[in-house]
Amino acid sequence: MPTNLQRFTVPPPAPERATEILDSTLAARGLEGAVPESAVPKIAAWLGNNPRAITAFVSCLASEQLDDLLDLDRSSWELGDTTRSPQLVEHLERLFWEKTVSRLSAASLTLAENLAVFRRPFKRDAVRAAAEGVQQWENSYTILTNSFIVERSGPVSVVNPVARQLLLASLNRNDKRLRAAHARASKFFARRVSVAEPTPRALVRTGSHYLEARHHLSLIGDNALVEDLSAKLRPVLRVASRYRTIDFDSVASVKTLTATLLGILAGTDSGEPEVRAILVQLLKSRAESGDDILALHHARIATRTLTDIDLWREFVRLAAVLETPLFLERTAQRALRLPDESASRIVREIAIELLIKDDIKRGLTVLDLALETLPSRYASYLQATKGFLLEKRGETDSAIDMLRSSMRALPRGEKVNTRNFEEACLLAYRAGRRAALRDLQSIPDLDGRRGSGLVAFAKMLEQMLDDDFLGAADTGRPHLDYIAVAAQVAFCELVSGNPAAARRTVASHPISNRSFAWLVAVIALCSEEPDVYVQAISACLRRAPTESEMENATLWLDLWDVEPDRPEPYPGFNYPRLPRQLTQLRDDLIFLSQSGSRLSLVDRNAVMLPTIVSGSWADARPVRTTTGTDHDVPVINPKALIHITMQQNQGGNSVETNNNFGSAGSIGSNSTNHGNVSQSNEGGVIALAQRLEALEDLMLHARMSPPDGGRTLAALEGAKEKLEAGDEISANAGLKSITKWLGEKVSNVAVGMSAGLILKSLGY
């Protein structure tokens, strides 16, 4: 647990409250008449209104005259109402306690000294042990409590802190009495070092006794008895370490158990691996200064014999922070003696830590050693990590060739690892290597449903290199159950200006990683779905976005530009090329490692998605149209596919609105595009599937904000039902009843294309 806790100084009570405390303390000792009533407020002020100083004063007053106490510092007494400094109050408090302690009888002083060596609050049985050899100790204990040297709080008591300092100072001047006091205390605690049942909970109960006994024995130099106590607990710890019931969230339990185990294992450099494994976890939870060094020491010893994967992972984590790359390399060599699966995982983690330490060469060395040593069935994940390191070093071609060769070299009947295949394909796509993508499609054993999905994945990326995003989407659609293919299909649909289709494509898959979350967020941005956007962008960030991030219109681009240290799906890897058709920049954005930020030369104000974001959650900014006029809608595609002219009567006036709709979303009231292809009012033949898809889009939009009490939604649903039944005339009749609503939706960035298609099919 953190140790950087703040210390607060509590101010003294108000003068009136301090006067009440002095009155009640005098009454508790039967000293009401020892101080004139009129002098009580002045004495409280003289003592700085400090409750501890008041207690010391009353304790001393039991055996001293008031004037004698005032004479201890007459000059400060005569200052009257002047505020007393804390230093003066502490000085007076110490003077009072010195007088009180000096007047104790020999028996009471011995008992007080014996109790002063206790570091923690004690109960009646501890007083009895400390009073061994003290005649009539009950009377002495009563004297100590009446004089406030021992302060009681319910069933436990403590020695007043200032009085304790004086008593310990007295003991330190007499070695014989000092050793005797610690011997009594150690004997008291040592008798309690026993565990009826070997569980972590029982260890917490007895751990504090062990620690106190060890403390007192160490002070008198009885190391033999310390070792005896430690040996007594070690077998219990071995059994207790097998339990998984330690409450690592309990600060008190963690502190007690950590100190107990450290004490028991002190001075040993071997043995007790199970106990040391538990200690490593406890030190991680306690997290005090230096605990990481202690944890590394005990983890190193424990991993000599234990193969527990969690222990090894913690060992690697600590070594990565505290040790050298050479140490990590040697640890990887040791790890190869683990069971094969564990060895594979630990070596991969060490390779990544070496990458972070900027020693990729050594990371590749340990991976190659593991590939030579471990059975081939564990090779695929090692090869994936090796490909990641090679790509990080700027050797993308080597990474692609290594992954291709390893897949071609698989024994007959052994399936290609999907992750490795995807990694090879995406690296080839990023590097623009068409030949490699074609070669990957011909790897043996890519048969069956799974194999055809992998082939489709590689084929899609090859088509995307040729800017054939519609063709790539068609290639992938038969394999939408394969999430990697579905993600690329949705990306292609987005690039092609159809966020509604992209939204449908990703809807059947849960957000499983940061890369997929990023894609869903961008689609939601284009579809004007703020709730979905916040959920997805939070998954990508792995936290809730800040207010400034929510206002950042290109946050999606910033996240695409982030390259993690560790191998995991990330946007720039799964979507390494942001086509100019998507961003409306002059060139594609390509994610390359070793190149710094991909956005350093990008004019963010020139970046435009197929739609805009609107609403209070992220303000849309005006962007330039091709005519140079500022609008709140971006002009995306220079070749619009649909031109619609709607005439509506508003208050008796005929209003004509021109709406251009491009394949990538050239949308907007009176927007224009160079090279528009305008459709005549006669309309044209639109496939039934397109019309049904458009109706589904519009129905979804209508459900989100039902217009006209549901009348429009009912018309859309009825038209879809009639079309599916082959009754086009009835379907068109129903749709013509909502042409005004459809006309309004043509300029909507989410469903504009769908509305345009339906209107075109009706002859508008």
C-alpha positions in Angstrom: 0.0 0.0 0.0 1.2 3.6 -0.6 3.1 5.1 2.3 3.0 8.7 1.2 0.1 9.5 3.6 -0.4 13.1 4.6 0.1 14.0 8.2 -2.3 16.6 9.7 -1.7 18.7 12.8 -4.9 19.0 14.9 -5.3 22.4 16.4 -6.0 22.7 20.1 -9.6 23.1 21.2 -11.2 26.4 21.8 -10.4 28.1 25.2 -13.9 27.2 26.6 -13.5 23.6 25.6 -9.9 23.5 27.1 -11.3 24.9 30.4 -13.9 22.1 30.5 -11.2 19.5 29.9 -9.1 20.8 32.7 -12.1 20.9 35.1 -13.1 17.3 34.2 -9.5 16.0 34.5 -9.1 17.6 37.9 -12.4 16.1 39.0 -11.3 12.6 37.8 -8.3 12.8 40.1 -10.3 14.3 43.0 -8.3 17.6 42.7 -11.2 20.0 42.3 -10.0 22.2 45.1 -6.3 22.2 44.1 -6.9 25.1 41.6 -9.0 28.1 42.2 -12.0 28.2 39.9 -11.0 31.7 38.6 -7.5 30.4 37.7 -8.7 27.4 35.6 -9.1 29.3 32.3 -5.7 31.0 32.8 -4.0 27.7 33.5 -5.6 26.1 30.4 -4.3 29.1 28.3 -0.8 28.7 29.9 -0.8 25.1 28.8 -1.7 26.2 25.2 -5.2 24.7 25.6 -3.4 21.4 24.8 -5.2 18.3 26.2 -2.0 16.3 26.6 -0.3 19.2 28.5 -3.4 19.5 30.7 -3.2 15.8 31.5 0.5 16.1 32.4 -0.2 19.1 34.6 -3.0 17.3 36.6 -0.8 14.2 37.0 2.0 16.3 38.5 -0.5 18.3 40.6 -1.4 15.2 42.5 2.0 15.3 44.3 2.9 19.0 43.9 1.6 22.3 45.0 0.2 24.6 42.4 2.7 27.4 43.1 5.6 24.9 42.7 4.3 23.9 39.3 3.9 27.6 38.2 7.5 28.2 39.4 8.7 25.7 36.8 8.2 28.5 34.2 7.1 31.6 36.1 8.0 33.9 33.3 5.6 32.3 30.8 2.9 32.1 33.4 3.1 35.9 33.9 2.7 36.6 30.2 -1.1 36.4 30.8 -3.2 36.0 27.6 -0.2 35.8 25.2 -0.5 32.9 22.8 1.9 30.1 23.8 4.1 28.5 21.2 4.0 24.7 20.6 7.6 24.5 21.8 6.7 26.1 25.1 3.8 23.8 25.6 5.9 20.7 24.8 8.6 22.0 27.3 6.0 22.3 30.1 4.5 18.9 29.4 7.9 17.3 29.6 8.7 19.1 32.9 5.4 17.8 34.4 6.1 14.2 33.4 9.6 14.3 34.6 8.3 15.3 38.1 5.6 12.7 38.0 7.9 9.8 36.9 10.6 10.9 39.4 8.1 10.5 42.3 7.1 6.9 41.4 8.0 4.1 43.9 10.5 1.5 42.9 7.8 -1.1 42.2 5.7 1.4 40.2 8.7 2.6 38.2 9.7 -1.0 37.4 6.2 -1.8 36.1 6.1 1.4 34.1 9.5 0.7 32.5 8.5 -2.9 31.7 5.3 -1.6 30.0 7.1 1.1 28.2 9.0 -1.4 26.0 5.6 -2.6 24.5 5.3 -1.0 21.1 1.5 -1.6 20.7 -1.5 -1.2 23.0 -1.6 -4.0 25.6 -4.3 -5.8 27.6 -4.5 -7.0 31.2 -2.6 -10.2 30.5 0.4 -8.2 29.2 0.4 -6.1 32.3 0.5 -9.3 34.4 3.5 -10.6 32.4 5.3 -7.2 32.7 4.7 -7.2 36.5 6.6 -10.5 37.0 8.6 -10.1 40.2 6.8 -6.8 41.1 5.3 -7.0 44.6 1.6 -6.0 44.8 1.7 -5.0 41.1 -2.1 -4.3 41.1 -1.5 -1.3 43.4 1.4 -0.1 41.2 -0.8 -0.4 38.1 -3.6 1.6 39.8 -1.0 4.3 40.6 0.1 4.4 37.0 -3.4 4.7 35.6 -4.4 7.3 38.2 -1.4 9.4 37.3 -2.3 9.1 33.6 1.1 7.4 32.9 -0.9 4.5 31.6 -3.9 5.6 29.5 -6.8 3.3 29.2 -9.1 3.0 26.3 -11.7 0.2 26.7 -9.9 -3.1 27.1 -6.5 -1.9 26.0 -4.0 0.5 27.5 -0.9 2.5 26.3 1.9 4.3 28.1 1.6 8.1 27.6 4.0 8.9 24.7 6.0 11.6 26.6 6.2 9.5 29.8 7.3 6.5 27.6 10.2 8.5 26.2 11.3 9.4 29.7 11.0 5.7 30.9 12.9 4.3 27.9 15.6 6.9 28.4 15.8 5.7 32.0 16.0 2.1 30.9 18.8 2.8 28.4 20.9 4.0 31.3 20.6 0.7 33.0 21.4 -2.3 30.7 20.4 -4.9 33.3 16.9 -3.4 33.7 16.6 -2.9 29.9 17.4 -6.6 29.1 15.0 -7.7 31.9 12.1 -5.6 30.5 12.6 -6.9 26.9 13.0 -10.5 28.2 9.6 -10.3 30.0 8.0 -8.9 26.8 9.6 -11.5 24.5 8.5 -14.3 26.8 4.9 -13.0 26.8 4.7 -12.9 23.0 6.7 -16.0 22.3 4.2 -18.1 24.3 1.5 -16.9 21.8 3.4 -17.9 18.7 1.3 -20.9 17.8 -1.2 -21.7 15.1 -4.1 -24.1 15.7 -5.0 -24.2 12.0 -2.5 -23.5 9.2 -4.6 -20.8 7.4 -3.7 -17.3 6.3 -6.3 -15.9 8.7 -4.7 -17.8 11.6 -1.3 -16.5 10.5 -2.5 -12.9 10.7 -3.6 -13.5 14.3 -0.3 -15.0 15.4 1.9 -12.9 13.1 1.8 -9.9 15.3 2.9 -12.0 18.3 5.8 -13.4 16.3 6.9 -9.9 15.2 6.8 -8.5 18.7 8.7 -11.5 20.1 11.3 -11.2 17.4 11.7 -7.5 18.1 12.3 -7.9 21.8 14.6 -10.9 21.3 16.7 -9.1 18.7 17.2 -6.2 21.1 18.7 -8.4 23.7 20.7 -10.4 21.1 18.9 -13.8 21.6 19.1 -14.8 17.9 18.9 -18.5 18.7 15.4 -18.1 20.1 14.5 -16.0 17.1 15.5 -18.8 14.8 13.6 -21.3 17.0 10.4 -19.2 16.6 10.9 -18.9 12.9 11.5 -22.6 12.5 8.3 -23.2 14.5 6.3 -21.2 11.9 7.9 -22.4 8.7 6.0 -25.7 8.4 2.8 -23.9 9.1 3.6 -21.3 6.4 4.2 -24.1 3.9 0.7 -25.4 4.4 -0.9 -21.9 4.6 0.7 -20.9 1.4 -1.5 -23.4 -0.4 -4.6 -21.5 0.6 -6.0 -18.8 -1.7 -7.8 -16.9 1.0 -5.4 -14.1 1.8 -7.2 -10.8 1.8 -4.8 -8.7 -0.3 -7.1 -5.7 0.0 -6.8 -5.6 3.8 -4.0 -3.1 4.7 -3.7 -4.5 8.2 -3.5 -8.2 7.1 -1.0 -7.4 4.4 1.2 -5.4 6.7 1.2 -8.1 9.4 1.7 -11.0 7.1 4.4 -9.3 5.0 6.4 -8.4 8.1 5.9 -11.9 9.5 7.2 -13.6 6.4 10.1 -11.2 6.0 11.1 -11.9 9.6 10.8 -15.7 9.2 12.8 -15.7 6.0 15.4 -13.1 7.1 19.0 -14.2 6.4 18.0 -17.2 4.2 18.9 -17.5 0.5 17.3 -20.8 -0.3 14.3 -22.9 0.6 10.7 -22.2 1.3 9.7 -21.4 -2.3 5.9 -21.5 -1.6 6.3 -19.1 1.3 8.4 -16.8 -0.8 5.8 -16.9 -3.6 3.2 -15.7 -1.2 5.6 -13.0 0.1 6.1 -11.7 -3.4 2.4 -11.1 -3.7 2.2 -9.5 -0.3 5.1 -7.1 -1.1 3.4 -6.1 -4.3 0.2 -5.3 -2.4 2.1 -3.4 0.4 4.1 -1.4 -2.2 6.3 0.4 0.3 9.7 1.9 -0.7 12.1 -0.9 -1.4 9.4 -3.7 -1.6 10.1 -4.2 -5.3 13.7 -5.1 -4.5 12.7 -7.5 -1.8 10.1 -9.1 -4.0 12.6 -9.6 -6.8 15.0 -11.3 -4.3 12.4 -13.7 -3.1 10.9 -14.3 -6.6 14.4 -15.2 -7.9 14.8 -17.8 -5.1 11.2 -19.2 -5.5 11.5 -19.6 -9.3 14.5 -21.9 -8.8 12.0 -24.7 -8.1 8.5 -23.4 -8.7 6.9 -23.4 -12.1 3.8 -21.3 -11.3 3.1 -19.1 -14.3 1.8 -16.1 -12.2 5.0 -16.1 -10.0 7.2 -16.2 -13.1 5.3 -13.3 -14.7 5.7 -11.2 -11.6 9.4 -12.2 -11.6 9.8 -11.0 -15.2 7.9 -7.8 -14.4 10.2 -7.0 -11.5 13.3 -7.9 -13.4 12.3 -5.8 -16.3 12.2 -2.7 -14.0 15.2 -3.5 -11.8 17.6 -5.6 -13.9 19.6 -5.5 -17.1 18.8 -6.9 -20.5 21.5 -9.6 -19.9 19.7 -10.7 -16.7 16.4 -11.0 -18.7 18.1 -13.0 -21.4 19.5 -15.4 -18.8 16.0 -15.6 -17.2 14.6 -16.6 -20.6 17.2 -19.4 -20.7 16.0 -20.6 -17.2 12.4 -20.3 -18.3 12.9 -22.9 -21.0 13.1 -25.5 -18.3 9.4 -24.8 -17.4 6.6 -26.8 -18.9 6.5 -26.1 -22.6 3.4 -23.9 -22.6 4.6 -21.8 -19.7 8.0 -21.5 -21.2 6.5 -20.2 -24.4 4.5 -17.6 -22.6 7.4 -16.4 -20.4 9.9 -16.2 -23.2 7.4 -14.1 -25.2 6.9 -11.7 -22.3 10.7 -11.4 -21.8 11.1 -10.6 -25.5 8.6 -7.8 -25.2 10.3 -6.5 -22.1 13.6 -6.5 -24.0 11.8 -4.6 -26.8 10.7 -1.9 -24.3 14.3 -1.8 -23.0 15.3 -1.0 -26.6 17.2 -4.3 -27.0 15.3 -5.9 -29.9 18.4 -7.9 -30.9 18.5 -9.7 -27.6 14.7 -10.2 -27.8 15.0 -11.9 -31.1 17.8 -14.1 -29.7 15.6 -15.4 -26.9 12.7 -16.0 -29.3 15.0 -18.0 -31.7 16.3 -20.0 -28.8 12.7 -20.9 -27.8 11.8 -21.8 -31.3 14.8 -24.2 -31.5 14.0 -25.7 -28.1 10.2 -26.0 -27.8 7.9 -28.4 -29.7 6.6 -27.0 -33.0 3.0 -26.7 -31.6 4.2 -23.8 -29.5 5.9 -22.0 -32.4 3.1 -20.0 -33.8 2.8 -17.5 -30.9 6.6 -17.2 -30.7 6.7 -16.4 -34.4 3.9 -13.8 -34.1 6.0 -12.1 -31.4 9.1 -12.3 -33.5 7.2 -10.7 -36.4 6.2 -7.9 -34.1 9.8 -7.3 -33.1 11.1 -7.4 -36.6 8.5 -4.9 -37.7 9.4 -2.7 -34.8 13.0 -2.8 -36.0 11.9 -1.6 -39.4 12.3 -5.1 -41.0 8.8 -5.5 -42.3 9.8 -7.6 -45.3 11.7 -10.0 -43.0 8.7 -10.3 -40.8 6.4 -11.1 -43.7 8.8 -13.6 -45.2 9.4 -15.3 -41.8 5.6 -15.7 -41.2 5.0 -16.9 -44.7 7.8 -19.4 -44.5 6.7 -20.7 -41.1 3.2 -21.3 -42.3 4.4 -23.1 -45.5 6.7 -25.3 -43.4 3.9 -26.6 -41.1 3.6 -30.4 -40.9 0.9 -31.8 -43.1 -2.5 -31.6 -41.3 -1.4 -28.9 -38.9 -3.7 -25.9 -39.2 -2.4 -22.4 -40.0 -2.5 -20.1 -36.9 -5.2 -17.4 -37.7 -3.3 -14.7 -35.8 -0.1 -15.3 -37.7 -1.9 -15.3 -41.0 -3.7 -12.1 -40.2 -0.4 -10.5 -39.1 1.4 -11.5 -42.3 -1.5 -10.2 -44.4 -1.7 -6.9 -42.6 2.0 -6.3 -42.7 2.0 -7.1 -46.5 -1.0 -4.7 -46.9 0.8 -2.0 -45.0 4.0 -2.4 -47.1 2.0 -2.6 -50.3 3.3 -6.1 -51.2 0.6 -7.5 -53.6 2.7 -10.5 -54.4 3.0 -11.5 -50.8 -0.8 -11.2 -50.4 -1.4 -13.4 -53.4 1.1 -15.9 -52.1 -0.6 -16.0 -48.8 -3.8 -17.0 -50.5 -2.2 -20.2 -51.8 -0.8 -21.5 -48.5 -1.7 -25.2 -48.1 -4.4 -26.3 -45.7 -6.5 -23.2 -46.3 -9.5 -25.3 -47.0 -13.0 -25.6 -45.4 -15.0 -22.7 -44.0 -12.2 -21.4 -41.9 -9.6 -21.5 -44.7 -11.9 -19.8 -47.2 -12.4 -17.0 -44.7 -8.6 -16.5 -44.4 -8.2 -16.5 -48.2 -11.0 -13.9 -48.4 -9.2 -11.8 -45.8 -6.0 -11.8 -47.9 -7.9 -11.2 -51.2 -9.8 -8.2 -49.6 -6.5 -6.5 -48.6 -5.2 -7.1 -52.1 -8.3 -5.4 -53.6 -8.0 -2.6 -51.1 -4.5 -1.8 -52.3 -6.1 -1.2 -55.7 -8.7 1.1 -54.2 -11.4 -1.4 -55.0 -13.2 -1.1 -51.7 -16.6 -2.1 -53.1 -15.1 -5.2 -54.6 -13.3 -6.0 -51.3 -16.5 -5.6 -49.4 -18.2 -8.0 -51.8 -15.4 -10.5 -51.3 -15.7 -10.5 -47.6 -19.5 -10.5 -47.2 -19.9 -14.3 -47.4 -17.6 -14.6 -44.3 -19.0 -12.0 -41.9 -18.9 -14.6 -39.1 -15.1 -14.2 -39.1 -14.6 -11.0 -37.2 -11.4 -9.9 -39.0 -13.2 -10.1 -42.3 -16.3 -8.4 -40.9 -14.1 -5.5 -39.6 -12.5 -5.0 -43.0 -15.9 -5.2 -44.8 -17.2 -2.5 -42.5 -14.1 -0.4 -43.1 -14.6 -0.7 -46.9 -18.2 0.2 -46.6 -17.2 3.3 -44.6 -14.6 4.3 -47.2 -17.3 3.8 -49.9 -19.5 6.3 -48.1 -22.0 3.9 -46.6 -21.8 4.2 -42.8 -25.2 2.6 -42.4 -24.0 -0.6 -44.1 -20.9 -0.5 -42.0 -23.0 -0.2 -38.9 -25.0 -3.2 -39.8 -21.9 -5.2 -40.5 -20.3 -4.7 -37.1 -23.5 -5.0 -35.2 -23.3 -8.8 -34.9 -19.9 -8.7 -33.3 -19.1 -7.6 -29.7 -16.3 -5.1 -29.1 -13.4 -7.5 -28.4 -10.3 -5.3 -28.6 -9.1 -1.7 -29.0 -8.9 -1.9 -32.8 -12.5 -3.1 -33.3 -13.6 -0.5 -30.7 -11.9 2.2 -32.8 -13.7 1.1 -36.0 -17.1 1.1 -34.2 -16.4 4.6 -32.8 -15.6 6.0 -36.3 -18.8 4.4 -37.7 -20.8 5.9 -34.9 -19.2 9.2 -35.6 -20.4 9.0 -39.1 -23.8 7.7 -38.1 -24.4 10.4 -35.6 -24.8 7.9 -32.7 -23.3 9.7 -29.7 -24.1 6.9 -27.2 -22.4 4.2 -29.3 -19.5 6.6 -30.0 -18.9 7.2 -26.2 -19.1 3.5 -25.5 -16.7 2.5 -28.3 -14.2 5.3 -27.8 -14.1 4.5 -24.1 -13.3 0.9 -24.9 -10.5 2.1 -27.3 -9.1 4.5 -24.6 -9.7 1.9 -21.9 -11.2 4.7 -19.8 -13.9 7.4 -20.1 -12.9 10.2 -22.5 -12.2 13.6 -21.0 -14.2 16.7 -21.9 -11.4 18.0 -24.1 -11.3 14.6 -25.9 -15.0 14.7 -26.5 -14.6 18.1 -28.1 -11.7 16.8 -30.3 -13.2 16.2 -33.7 -10.1 14.2 -34.8 -9.7 12.1 -31.7 -10.3 9.0 -33.8 -7.3 10.0 -35.9 -5.1 10.6 -32.9 -5.9 7.1 -31.6 -5.1 5.6 -35.0 -1.7 7.2 -34.7 -0.8 5.6 -31.4 1.6 2.6 -31.5 1.7 0.4 -28.3 4.8 -1.1 -26.9 3.3 -4.6 -26.6 1.7 -6.8 -29.3 -2.0 -6.3 -29.3 -4.6 -5.3 -31.8 -4.5 -1.5 -32.4 -6.1 0.7 -35.0 -2.9 1.5 -36.9 -2.1 -2.2 -37.3 -5.5 -3.5 -38.4 -6.2 -0.4 -40.6 -2.7 0.6 -41.6 -4.0 2.6 -44.6 -6.5 5.4 -44.2 -7.5 6.0 -47.9 -7.8 9.5 -49.3 -11.4 8.5 -50.1 -12.1 8.4 -46.4 -10.2 11.4 -45.2 -10.4 13.6 -48.3 -6.7 14.3 -48.0 -4.6 14.3 -51.1 -2.8 11.1 -50.2 -3.5 8.0 -48.2 -2.2 7.9 -44.6 0.0 4.9 -44.1 0.9 3.7 -40.6 4.6 2.8 -40.6 6.6 1.9 -37.5 9.9 3.8 -36.9 8.4 6.9 -38.6 7.2 8.9 -35.7 3.8 10.5 -35.8 2.0 9.8 -39.1 0.1 13.1 -38.6 2.9 15.6 -38.2 2.3 17.0 -41.7 -1.4 16.6 -41.8 -3.8 19.6 -41.9 -6.4 18.4 -39.5 -8.9 21.0 -40.8 -8.7 19.3 -44.2 -9.7 15.9 -42.8 -13.3 15.0 -43.5 -15.3 11.8 -42.9 -18.3 10.8 -44.9 -20.5 12.5 -42.4 -20.2 15.0 -39.5 -20.8 14.8 -35.8 -23.5 16.9 -34.4 -25.1 17.7 -31.0 -23.8 18.8 -27.7 -21.5 15.9 -27.2 -19.0 17.1 -29.9 -19.5 20.3 -31.9 -19.2 20.0 -35.6 -17.0 22.6 -37.2 -17.7 24.3 -40.5 -15.8 22.7 -43.5 -15.1 23.9 -47.0 -17.3 22.8 -49.9 -16.0 22.7 -53.4 -17.6 26.1 -54.0 -15.7 27.6 -51.1 -18.7 28.3 -49.0 -18.7 27.3 -45.3 -21.3 24.7 -44.5 -21.8 22.3 -41.5 -21.7 19.4 -43.9 -18.5 18.1 -45.6 -18.3 17.6 -49.3 -16.7 14.2 -49.7 -16.9 12.7 -53.1 -16.4 14.7 -56.3 -18.7 12.4 -58.2 -22.3 12.4 -56.9 -24.4 9.5 -57.9 -27.9 11.0 -57.3 -29.3 14.4 -57.8 -32.8 15.1 -56.4 -34.9 18.1 -56.8 -37.8 18.4 -54.4 -40.6 20.9 -54.6 -42.5 21.5 -51.4 -45.2 24.0 -50.6 -44.5 26.1 -47.5 -47.2 28.5 -46.6 -48.4 28.7 -50.2 -44.9 29.3 -51.6 -43.2 26.7 -53.7 -39.7 26.0 -52.5 -37.2 24.1 -54.6 -34.3 22.3 -52.9 -31.5 20.7 -54.8 -29.9 17.8 -53.0 -26.7 16.1 -54.3 -25.8 12.7 -52.9 -22.5 11.1 -53.7 -21.3 7.6 -53.2 -19.2 8.7 -50.2 -21.7 11.1 -48.9 -21.7 14.4 -50.8 -24.8 15.5 -48.9 -26.4 18.8 -48.2 -29.1 21.2 -49.1 -28.0 23.0 -52.3 -24.5 21.4 -52.1 -22.6 21.0 -55.3 -19.9 18.7 -56.7 -17.8 18.9 -59.7 -18.6 16.0 -62.1 -22.0 15.3 -60.7 -23.9 12.6 -62.4 -27.6 13.8 -62.2 -30.4 11.3 -62.5 -33.4 12.2 -64.5 -36.9 12.4 -63.0 -37.9 9.3 -64.8 -35.8 7.4 -62.3 -34.2 4.2 -63.1 -34.1 0.6 -62.2 -33.0 0.0 -58.6 -32.5 -3.5 -57.4 -35.0 -4.9 -54.9 -32.3 -5.7 -52.5 -31.1 -2.1 -52.5 -34.6 -0.8 -51.9 -35.1 -3.2 -49.0 -31.8 -2.3 -47.5 -32.6 1.4 -47.8 -36.0 0.8 -46.1 -34.3 -1.0 -43.2 -32.0 2.0 -42.8 -34.9 4.4 -42.7 -37.0 2.3 -40.3 -34.1 2.2 -37.9 -33.7 6.0 -38.1 -37.5 6.4 -37.6 -37.5 4.2 -34.5 -34.8 6.2 -32.9 -37.0 9.4 -33.2 -40.5 8.3 -34.2 -42.1 11.1 -36.3 -45.8 11.8 -36.6 -46.8 9.4 -33.8 -45.4 6.4 -35.6 -47.3 7.0 -38.9 -44.1 7.3 -40.9 -42.6 4.2 -39.4 -45.8 2.3 -40.1 -45.6 3.4 -43.8 -42.0 2.3 -44.1 -42.7 -1.1 -42.5 -45.8 -1.6 -44.7 -43.9 -0.7 -47.8 -41.1 -3.2 -46.9 -43.7 -5.9 -46.3 -45.4 -5.2 -49.6 -42.1 -5.2 -51.5 -41.1 -8.5 -50.0 -44.4 -9.9 -51.1 -43.9 -8.6 -54.6 -46.6 -6.0 -54.5 -44.5 -3.0 -55.8 -47.6 -0.8 -56.6 -49.0 -0.9 -53.0 -45.5 -0.4 -51.6 -45.0 2.8 -53.8 -48.4 4.1 -52.8 -47.5 3.8 -49.1 -44.2 5.5 -49.6 -45.7 8.4 -51.6 -47.7 9.3 -48.5 -44.4 10.2 -46.7 -42.5 11.9 -49.6 -42.2 15.1 -47.6 -40.5 13.2 -44.7 -38.2 11.4 -47.2 -37.3 14.7 -48.9 -36.3 16.1 -45.5 -34.1 13.1 -44.9 -32.2 13.4 -48.1 -29.9 15.9 -46.5 -29.4 13.8 -43.3 -25.9 12.5 -43.1 -27.0 9.2 -41.6 -29.8 8.1 -44.0 -29.5 10.5 -46.9 -28.5 7.9 -49.4 -31.3 5.5 -48.4 -33.9 8.3 -48.6 -32.5 9.3 -52.0 -32.7 5.8 -53.4 -36.3 5.4 -52.3 -37.3 8.8 -53.8 -35.5 7.9 -57.0 -37.4 4.6 -57.2 -40.6 6.6 -56.9 -39.6 8.7 -59.9 -38.5 11.9 -58.1 
